[in-house]
Amino acid sequence: MLAIINAELYTITNGIQKGAVLINDQGIISAVGDVEIPKDAVIIDGAGKVLMPGMIDAHGHAGAYEESLGWEGGDGNEAVDPVTPHLRVLDAINPRDEGIKETLAGGVTAMCVLPGSANVIGGQGVVVHMYGNTVEEMIIKEGGLKIAFGENPKRVYSGQKKSPATRMATAALLRENLVKAQNYRAKLKKGEKDPEQVPERDLKMEVLVRVLERKLPVRAHAHRADDIMTALRIAKEFDLDLCIEHCTEGHKIVEELKEAGVWAVIGPTMTSRSKVELKDRSFKTLKTLWENGIPITITMDHPVLPAKYLPTAAALAVKAGLPVEEALKAITVNPASLLGIADRYGSIEAGKMADLALWSGDPLDNQSQVEQVLVHGKVVYRRECSN
């Protein structure tokens, strides 16, 4: 039993509560507010500090692109075959990546780790805690199938004199494999009636059948408006559960995004315009999409930018006009909702997991520091100089 007292609670879903008590019982928030402190509780005094949910980045590559190791630790792209749905990024994650430790110390307790965007179909993601001795200990749930449009597949495979070398070929390869999956699914159904017609097991097609059945969401890397529209077009053709990753030019096609009912994972906006697709990147995109009812989250695309800077990006979004409350949601409960874990994570509420970060001050103030981090009620990080 653990009680955090006297802190200013940023609950995210129920406003700011000053001086409220939070009770953590076996990793679950059992009570919040003006509640009695159990006699046997270990107490953390949060006087003068801010307690908020652990932040969540809905799109990153921590552990799959290990920091400081170069090619030896770069395991996010199998850039020799443009169609690799059977790959699982959890097989690439090294829990001892320095970037994971730094992310946790920054108050980010969870991330959806995805394969990179070299391939048209890159593989399966996984939602993990930023704490654990093994990947098995870190896993929260699966994180969707990564696909990619635009510059990246073109650049990778045109250099190899292979397809796709154009946007046309990227879309065609995706359609071709989704049709193959439709045919594979039809054979499976025949095999249910006649065992002699059961097809030979195909790991690639098994994954794509789950996508067609909306059991596995599709996470589509797309920066430019025309690439986003291609993703929407194909998702409509095959009735896919789609989320747009990066969505850099989403502000140009607001009505289309709204009509499609998709999520937008926006960022990393703090980068330079390092390629053509980023020419029109702006923090105002977040405000524009939010104003039009499109659900948004903020990503740092770790390690493109370290995930610990999520609150800095949120603060810059506020500077560009996004309300403070919405900026905080975009790094907590919104990514939790997108990832299907908002029943357990993303806000301070009774019944949710005690994934928490205690800050020295306002998390959106760059001078504030993370004092302690809890994952499932266990203190897993303490700042050495904290009082």
C-alpha positions in Angstrom: 0.0 0.0 0.0 1.3 3.4 -1.0 -0.1 6.9 -0.5 1.0 10.0 -2.4 -0.1 13.1 -0.5 -0.1 16.9 -0.8 0.7 16.9 -4.5 -1.1 18.8 -7.2 -2.8 16.1 -9.3 -3.1 16.5 -13.0 -5.8 13.9 -13.4 -6.2 14.6 -17.2 -9.8 13.6 -17.2 -11.1 15.3 -14.0 -9.1 18.5 -13.9 -6.5 19.5 -11.5 -6.9 18.5 -7.8 -4.8 20.3 -5.3 -3.8 18.5 -2.1 -5.6 15.3 -3.0 -4.6 11.9 -1.8 -3.8 9.0 -4.1 -3.8 5.5 -2.8 -2.0 2.8 -4.7 -2.9 -0.7 -3.7 -1.0 -3.6 -5.4 -0.3 -1.5 -8.5 -3.8 -0.1 -9.0 -5.1 3.3 -8.0 -7.7 2.4 -5.4 -8.8 5.9 -4.4 -8.2 9.6 -5.3 -9.3 12.7 -3.5 -10.2 13.5 0.0 -9.7 10.0 1.3 -8.4 8.5 4.5 -4.8 7.3 4.4 -4.4 3.6 5.4 -2.3 3.2 8.6 0.0 0.7 6.9 0.6 2.9 3.8 4.1 4.0 2.8 3.8 7.7 2.2 5.3 9.9 -0.5 5.0 13.6 0.3 4.4 15.5 -2.9 4.2 18.9 -1.3 5.0 21.6 -3.9 5.1 18.9 -6.7 2.9 17.8 -9.6 1.6 14.3 -10.0 0.5 13.2 -13.4 -0.1 9.9 -15.3 3.0 8.4 -17.0 3.2 9.8 -20.5 2.6 7.6 -23.5 4.1 7.9 -27.0 1.9 6.1 -29.5 4.7 5.9 -32.1 8.4 5.1 -31.4 11.2 2.7 -31.9 12.9 2.5 -28.5 14.9 -0.7 -28.1 14.6 -1.6 -31.8 16.9 1.3 -32.8 19.3 1.3 -29.9 21.1 4.5 -29.1 24.9 4.8 -29.7 25.2 1.5 -31.5 24.7 2.4 -35.1 24.0 -0.5 -37.5 24.6 -3.1 -34.8 21.6 -1.9 -32.8 19.4 -0.9 -35.8 16.8 -3.6 -36.0 13.7 -1.7 -37.1 13.8 -2.2 -40.9 14.2 -5.4 -42.8 15.0 -3.3 -45.9 15.5 -6.1 -48.4 11.9 -7.1 -48.9 9.1 -4.5 -49.2 6.4 -6.8 -47.8 7.1 -8.2 -44.3 3.9 -8.3 -42.3 5.1 -11.4 -40.4 7.9 -9.5 -38.7 7.3 -8.7 -35.0 9.2 -5.7 -33.5 9.1 -7.3 -30.1 11.8 -9.7 -31.4 14.0 -6.7 -32.0 13.6 -4.8 -28.7 16.6 -4.7 -26.3 15.2 -3.8 -22.8 18.7 -2.5 -21.9 18.8 0.2 -24.5 20.0 3.4 -22.9 17.2 5.2 -24.7 14.6 3.2 -22.8 16.1 4.1 -19.5 16.3 7.8 -20.4 12.7 7.7 -21.7 11.5 6.3 -18.4 13.5 8.9 -16.4 11.6 11.5 -18.5 8.3 10.4 -17.2 7.3 8.4 -20.2 6.1 5.0 -18.9 4.8 3.4 -22.2 5.4 3.5 -25.9 4.0 1.7 -28.9 7.1 0.5 -30.5 6.7 0.0 -34.3 8.9 -1.2 -37.1 10.4 1.5 -39.3 9.0 2.8 -42.6 11.4 1.4 -45.2 8.9 -1.3 -46.3 5.4 -1.0 -47.8 4.4 -3.4 -45.1 6.9 -3.3 -42.3 5.7 -5.6 -39.6 3.8 -5.7 -36.3 4.2 -3.3 -33.4 3.9 -3.8 -29.7 2.8 -1.5 -26.8 5.4 -1.8 -24.0 6.3 -0.3 -20.6 9.6 1.5 -20.6 10.6 -0.8 -17.7 11.3 -4.5 -17.4 14.1 -7.0 -17.4 12.8 -8.8 -20.5 10.5 -7.9 -23.3 7.9 -10.3 -21.9 7.8 -8.2 -18.7 7.4 -5.0 -20.7 4.5 -6.0 -23.0 1.1 -4.4 -22.5 -0.5 -5.5 -25.8 0.1 -5.7 -29.6 0.4 -2.4 -31.4 -0.9 -2.8 -35.0 0.6 -3.4 -38.4 3.0 -0.8 -39.8 2.7 0.2 -43.4 4.3 3.1 -45.2 3.7 5.5 -48.1 5.7 8.3 -49.6 9.4 8.9 -49.8 10.8 6.1 -47.7 9.8 2.9 -49.6 10.7 4.7 -52.8 14.1 5.7 -51.7 15.0 2.3 -50.2 13.9 0.2 -53.1 14.7 2.4 -56.1 18.3 2.3 -54.8 18.1 -1.5 -55.0 16.6 -1.4 -58.5 13.5 -3.0 -57.1 9.9 -2.2 -56.8 8.5 0.1 -55.4 10.3 2.9 -57.1 7.2 5.1 -57.3 4.1 5.9 -55.2 2.1 3.9 -57.7 4.0 0.8 -57.0 3.8 1.3 -53.2 0.0 1.4 -53.4 -0.1 -1.5 -55.9 2.0 -3.8 -53.7 -0.2 -3.1 -50.7 -3.4 -3.8 -52.7 -1.8 -6.9 -54.2 -1.0 -8.4 -50.8 -4.4 -7.5 -49.3 -6.1 -9.3 -52.2 -3.8 -12.3 -51.6 -4.9 -12.3 -48.0 -8.6 -12.2 -49.2 -7.9 -15.3 -51.3 -6.0 -17.0 -48.4 -9.0 -16.3 -46.1 -11.3 -17.9 -48.6 -9.2 -21.0 -48.7 -9.1 -21.1 -44.9 -12.9 -21.1 -44.9 -13.1 -23.9 -47.4 -10.6 -25.8 -45.2 -13.0 -25.5 -42.3 -15.5 -27.6 -44.3 -13.1 -29.9 -46.0 -9.7 -30.6 -44.2 -8.2 -31.7 -47.5 -8.5 -28.1 -48.8 -6.7 -26.4 -45.9 -3.9 -24.3 -47.5 -0.3 -24.5 -46.5 0.4 -22.2 -43.6 1.5 -18.7 -44.7 2.7 -16.4 -41.9 2.5 -13.3 -44.0 -1.1 -13.9 -45.0 -2.1 -14.9 -41.5 -1.3 -11.4 -40.3 -3.0 -9.7 -43.3 -6.2 -11.8 -42.7 -6.3 -10.4 -39.2 -6.0 -6.9 -40.7 -8.9 -7.6 -43.1 -11.0 -8.8 -40.2 -10.2 -5.6 -38.3 -8.5 -7.6 -35.5 -5.2 -5.8 -36.1 -5.2 -2.0 -36.8 -3.1 -0.5 -39.5 -0.6 2.2 -38.6 0.2 4.1 -41.9 3.3 6.2 -42.2 2.2 9.2 -44.3 3.4 12.8 -44.3 2.2 14.4 -47.5 -1.5 15.1 -48.0 -1.6 13.0 -51.2 0.0 10.0 -49.4 -2.5 10.3 -46.6 -5.3 10.3 -49.1 -3.9 7.1 -50.7 -3.9 5.5 -47.3 -7.5 6.6 -46.7 -8.5 5.3 -50.2 -7.0 1.8 -49.6 -8.4 1.6 -46.1 -11.9 2.3 -47.5 -11.5 -0.2 -50.3 -10.6 -3.0 -47.8 -12.4 -1.7 -44.7 -9.3 -1.4 -42.6 -8.9 0.0 -39.1 -6.5 2.9 -39.9 -4.4 5.4 -38.0 -2.3 8.0 -39.8 1.3 8.3 -38.5 3.0 11.6 -38.7 0.2 13.3 -40.6 2.4 16.3 -41.3 0.1 17.8 -44.0 -3.1 16.7 -42.2 -4.1 20.4 -41.9 -4.6 20.4 -45.7 -7.2 17.7 -45.8 -9.1 18.2 -42.6 -12.6 17.3 -44.0 -11.3 14.1 -45.5 -9.7 13.0 -42.2 -12.8 13.9 -40.3 -15.0 11.9 -42.7 -12.7 8.9 -42.5 -12.9 9.0 -38.7 -9.2 8.2 -38.2 -6.7 9.1 -35.5 -3.7 11.3 -36.2 -0.4 10.7 -34.5 1.4 13.9 -35.2 5.2 14.6 -35.2 8.0 14.7 -34.7 7.4 18.4 -35.3 10.5 19.6 -33.4 12.8 18.3 -36.3 14.2 20.3 -39.1 12.7 20.1 -42.6 15.1 17.2 -43.4 13.2 16.0 -46.4 10.6 17.2 -48.9 7.7 15.6 -47.0 8.4 17.8 -44.0 8.3 21.1 -45.9 5.1 22.2 -44.3 5.5 20.8 -40.9 4.0 23.0 -38.2 2.7 22.8 -34.6 -0.4 24.5 -35.8 -1.4 21.1 -37.4 -2.3 19.8 -33.9 -4.6 22.8 -33.2 -6.2 22.7 -36.6 -7.1 19.0 -36.4 -8.3 19.2 -32.8 -10.5 22.2 -33.7 -12.1 20.0 -36.3 -12.8 17.0 -34.0 -10.0 14.8 -35.3 -8.4 12.9 -32.3 -4.8 13.6 -32.0 -1.7 12.4 -30.2 1.9 13.8 -30.2 4.9 11.6 -31.1 8.6 12.2 -30.9 9.3 9.2 -33.2 12.0 8.1 -30.7 15.0 8.0 -31.3 14.5 10.6 -34.1 13.9 12.9 -31.1 14.1 11.5 -27.6 10.7 10.6 -26.2 11.6 12.4 -22.9 10.9 15.6 -24.8 7.1 14.8 -25.2 6.2 17.6 -22.7 8.4 20.1 -24.6 6.5 19.3 -27.8 3.2 19.6 -26.0 4.3 23.0 -24.6 5.2 24.1 -28.2 1.7 23.0 -29.3 0.2 25.2 -26.6 2.3 28.1 -27.9 0.8 27.4 -31.3 -2.7 27.6 -30.0 -3.7 24.2 -28.6 -5.3 24.4 -25.2 -3.2 23.2 -22.3 -5.7 20.5 -21.4 -5.7 19.1 -24.9 -1.9 19.2 -25.1 -1.7 17.1 -21.9 -4.3 14.7 -23.2 -2.3 14.3 -26.4 0.6 12.8 -24.4 -1.5 10.7 -21.9 -5.1 9.6 -22.3 -5.3 10.2 -26.1 -2.5 7.8 -27.0 -3.9 5.4 -24.4 -7.3 5.5 -26.2 -5.7 5.1 -29.7 -3.8 2.0 -28.4 -6.9 0.5 -26.7 -5.5 0.7 -23.2 -7.4 3.8 -21.8 -9.4 1.5 -19.5 -6.1 1.0 -17.5 -3.7 3.9 -18.5 -3.5 7.5 -19.4 -5.3 9.3 -16.5 -5.4 9.4 -12.7 -8.6 7.6 -11.8 -9.6 4.9 -9.3 -9.3 1.5 -10.9 -6.5 2.4 -13.3 -2.9 1.2 -13.1 -0.6 3.3 -11.0 1.7 4.4 -13.8 2.7 7.8 -12.5 5.3 10.6 -12.7 6.0 13.0 -9.8 7.3 16.3 -11.2 9.1 19.2 -9.4 6.6 21.6 -11.1 4.4 22.1 -14.1 5.4 19.3 -16.7 5.0 21.8 -19.5 7.6 24.0 -18.0 11.0 23.1 -19.3 12.6 23.9 -16.0 10.5 21.2 -14.2 12.2 17.8 -13.5 10.8 14.3 -13.0 11.4 13.4 -9.4 10.0 9.9 -9.3 8.4 7.5 -11.7 6.1 4.6 -10.8 5.1 1.7 -13.0 2.2 -0.4 -11.7 2.7 1.2 -8.3 6.4 0.4 -8.0 8.9 3.3 -7.8 11.2 2.5 -10.7 13.0 5.8 -10.9 14.2 8.4 -8.5 16.1 11.5 -9.4 19.3 11.5 -7.4 19.0 15.1 -6.3 15.3 15.0 -5.4 14.2 16.0 -1.9 
